[in-house]
Amino acid sequence: MKAAVITGVGSVEVTTVDDPKCGPRQVVVDVAACGICGTDLHILQGEFAPTLPVVPGHEFAGTIVEIGSQVDELKVGDRVAVDPSLYCHECRMCRAGKSNLCERWAAIGVTTSGGAAEFAVAPVANCVKLPDHVRIEDAALIEPLSCAVRGYDVLRSQMASRVLIYGSGTMGLMMLQLGKLTGASSIEVVDLNPERLETARRLGVTAVAATPDELDRPQGWDVVIDATGNEKAIQDGLGRVAKGGTFLQFGVSDYSARVTIEPYKIYNQEITITGSMAVLHSFERAADLFATGVLDPEIFISDRVPLDDYAGALDQFKAGKGRKIQVLP
């Protein structure tokens, strides 16, 4: 089959690889669409994936074309979205119900072959059947949405919170959409990309700006979310949290990123600094939300390109052009 392969640090090519083999409790998915994510850039930089080469693609959906000998929950022809998370179910974190922090954490498209290919294999437990009205290519958005749902699980936001989001890429926009569902009194978004800010306007943001200094919040925000992973944005955001507020590190930063905190301020103003790691008990809920139309795929997906253009799609994503970019095998 044809697949995109990250062959080494900074190197990716579309080539022919072996067809995936289906285990007893696995299925083979004919991939309809695979989203590109910042994690893919980190893998390209040699981060996250323990070994290269690897077929990337952890955001994907498709049709089951083969089932394992012990699979009876799904059948050939079912359309599914795939949770890429792979856990050991044995370590301390898994036993504590925090499997996203698994000591042997792995993921389809990160540590094992993923959806940037014609076919991908997945445990049947990771597959969520799609209702008939959901377009299968659009369903690749469910994985990033499940990460955003996890983010709000961590926040446990109160009604009428004032929210500031750094970044209006796909994840920042999803946090905007979910923030409205949590009953935020205001949601403001900052970004240096005018095109992306225009998308935030279309989605009903309270206000947008290139910097929080342009917004009238002298006392700060109850909830500050970094959806960029950018060191400067994170540093700035830590200083924008109101008394008793929370800063959520949601964007994935480089391993080398460093910021400075003010311990006395954190103590004296009871500021919470927390993070949200991938998916935890949130994929099925995200699929349910997606089926209700919480996201408009035509707004979120800016580009659909053939698998042969995978390297170019990565370059486009890195340059900050467009919103969600999907490859179609």
Steps between C-alpha positions, in 0.01 A plus 500: 500500500599865465595693814678812617807402701712719724829329425725712720522839667378756248437241230164374369405313185196331349588144414372142489495305826361164608126472551405498870435166665189457711523341845217309672357813669591747228344639184646636178364841398488631146600858583268767360681802643789573734558835667838667545582620849781678680597164646596389149750784482646395834541145369672642193737680739581170671277555805224275638560195280761275663620361169494601136389423235129522582180558306342808666133589524311476829188687385312274261174335410401242243316181415579160650615259231625213719429380854696274731388152594373613842320818390121496525423863599554637149481361150650556158343810346454689827619859488713594802708770660811371676635596841877469452583452869675176596544416868657213693213480758756369752711792627424717801346778289275262307385333821422845642273576204749743345591295197593805293801519733583132445862417573508306173288753310474441128274619221401405149677740266753599766676186618334254260385530138213744461240640265719683248459192285245316292432258786560501876456240771339580836367317806125453471464668841641819348240522224178700534229430246373808321132585451381507141471879480867565585723536194784256543778740394372760748517245782880529507428814707373289788849421632610863545155578640549224757822671610308825545233320703778365722630855539169618639483194726825622653378859529169418670397850401242690698209669328562858389879467486699756302717302260809599301633265231842534341487370144217470250617191315284188506549428869452859614179519296376174650569633848301808400202288391505288814549806717167633380338170601641528853323833549797737487394862535765608251758330279776706344763369260844637416707404198747664264328343199219731375343228285464267796359778715236556233395138542465556874271793421286274280464260792366767734796601714451792739809683371824434315835676509865462411591538868306501829613861550237594242226349717350678799570251777720674757417239766580210269298194404354222711620240249801542272561226242814469292420316178825595326785327681694820431742595777431875477123450498520271804713748690261782421196291588629409844496869582140548386331266749264676743504434872369153569523418130642211301759473225465195274795384292310344213732557203797269450830683540848395397689296759743787539237768579550678833303770682533680834236482772448723804458266798385773740230616259380142452479460878359841583238508225415129507576454131479151353737391224404172336530301180288277281654195337324359194189286550352354818145360514405767248499342154147359510366825646675695225343270239158564652559876500624491144187316390289784644677751275705677766763566230446610141750293298482747211640768730756284679639312200674739263686256274450143380802376306604162356735279700770555237517864617564409866838673520357818350207487740745482792681805363173688464401413856840608632463833320167560676298510180143380518329323787464122519677336208393149407665247273275263308663164416 
